[in-house]
Amino acid sequence: MIAFVDTSAIFAFLDQHDGNHLLATRRFSWLTSSGFTAVTSNHVVVEACALLQRRIGLNAVRTFREEVLPLLVTRWVSERQHERGLSALLAANRRKLSIVDCVSFEIMRDNGIEKALAFDQHFEEQGFDCEIPISPAN
């Protein structure tokens, strides 16, 4: 089984002050221990690095690179996926929807990925399942 990991989950996992931190930690732990393949995209990696650097600092980017990225399979966005994502963004005409999200949806559809570790409502709006079980509290 495969689950797509979004920037919202990465940020929540690494920011102890985020309201979804505990849930992100428990869901990510469940994913990595239950045989799921956790997939992200190079666009999500760039977005996550920028967000972490701006809001928390470079140590958070370092932690992401050294401790989280090795647990993820990074799919590189194709020119076709990028173009379809950009077209979807413009067609949606919604200011709070990002190109990274739209490209993520294209990657998920292209790879038959139905589950997402995300705290961004746009994934559910697109029909993806964001209900990931949690590991028991330690």
C-alpha positions in Angstrom: 0.0 0.0 0.0 1.1 3.6 -0.7 0.2 6.9 1.0 1.2 10.3 -0.2 2.7 12.6 2.4 1.9 16.3 2.0 3.7 19.4 3.3 1.0 20.0 5.9 1.8 16.7 7.5 5.6 17.2 7.3 5.3 20.6 8.9 3.0 19.3 11.7 5.4 16.4 12.3 8.4 18.6 12.7 6.8 21.6 14.6 6.0 20.6 18.2 3.8 23.7 18.5 1.6 22.8 15.6 -1.9 21.8 16.6 -1.7 18.5 14.5 1.8 17.6 15.8 0.8 14.6 18.0 -1.6 13.3 15.3 1.0 13.7 12.6 3.6 11.9 14.7 1.3 9.0 15.5 0.0 8.7 11.9 3.5 8.9 10.4 4.7 6.3 12.9 1.9 4.0 11.9 2.6 4.4 8.2 6.3 3.7 8.5 5.8 0.6 10.7 2.8 -1.0 8.9 4.3 -1.8 5.5 3.0 1.3 3.7 5.3 3.1 1.3 5.3 6.8 2.1 5.6 8.8 -1.1 6.0 12.5 -1.7 7.1 14.7 -4.6 10.1 17.0 -5.2 7.6 19.9 -5.2 6.5 19.0 -1.7 10.1 18.7 -0.6 10.8 22.3 -1.9 7.6 23.6 -0.3 8.3 21.9 3.0 11.9 23.2 3.1 10.8 26.8 2.4 8.0 26.6 5.1 10.3 25.0 7.7 13.1 27.4 7.1 10.8 30.5 7.3 8.8 29.4 10.3 11.2 27.3 12.4 14.7 27.7 11.0 17.4 25.8 9.2 17.7 23.1 11.9 14.2 22.0 11.1 15.2 21.7 7.4 18.3 19.7 8.5 16.1 17.4 10.6 13.7 17.0 7.7 16.5 16.1 5.3 18.3 13.7 7.7 15.5 12.0 9.5 12.3 12.3 7.5 13.3 12.3 3.8 15.1 8.9 4.1 11.7 7.4 5.1 10.0 8.8 2.0 10.1 7.9 -1.7 10.4 11.1 -3.6 8.6 11.1 -7.0 9.9 13.7 -9.4 7.3 15.7 -11.1 7.1 15.2 -14.9 6.5 18.1 -17.3 3.1 16.6 -18.1 2.1 16.5 -14.4 3.3 20.0 -13.8 1.3 21.3 -16.8 -1.8 19.4 -15.7 -1.4 20.7 -12.2 -1.0 24.3 -13.3 -4.1 23.9 -15.6 -6.1 22.5 -12.7 -5.0 25.4 -10.5 -6.1 28.0 -13.0 -9.4 26.2 -13.8 -10.2 26.0 -10.0 -9.8 29.7 -9.7 -9.2 29.4 -5.9 -6.6 31.6 -4.3 -5.9 29.2 -1.4 -5.4 26.1 -3.6 -1.7 25.8 -4.5 0.1 24.4 -7.5 1.9 22.0 -5.2 -1.4 20.6 -4.2 -2.7 20.3 -7.7 0.5 18.6 -8.9 0.3 16.3 -5.9 -3.2 15.3 -7.0 -1.9 14.5 -10.5 0.9 12.3 -9.0 -1.6 10.5 -6.8 -4.0 9.8 -9.7 -1.2 8.7 -12.0 0.1 6.3 -9.4 -3.2 5.0 -8.1 -2.6 6.5 -4.6 -5.8 6.9 -2.7 -4.5 7.7 0.8 -2.8 10.9 1.9 -1.1 11.9 5.1 -2.3 15.5 4.9 -4.0 18.1 7.1 -5.0 20.1 4.0 -8.8 19.8 3.3 -8.1 20.0 -0.5 -7.0 16.4 -0.5 -10.4 15.2 0.8 -12.2 17.6 -1.5 -10.4 15.8 -4.4 -11.7 12.4 -3.1 -8.5 11.2 -1.4 -8.7 9.3 2.0 -6.9 11.2 4.7 -8.0 8.9 7.5 -4.7 7.1 8.5 -4.7 5.0 11.6 -2.5 6.1 14.5 0.1 4.3 16.5 -0.7 3.9 20.2 0.7 6.6 22.4 4.1 5.8 23.9 
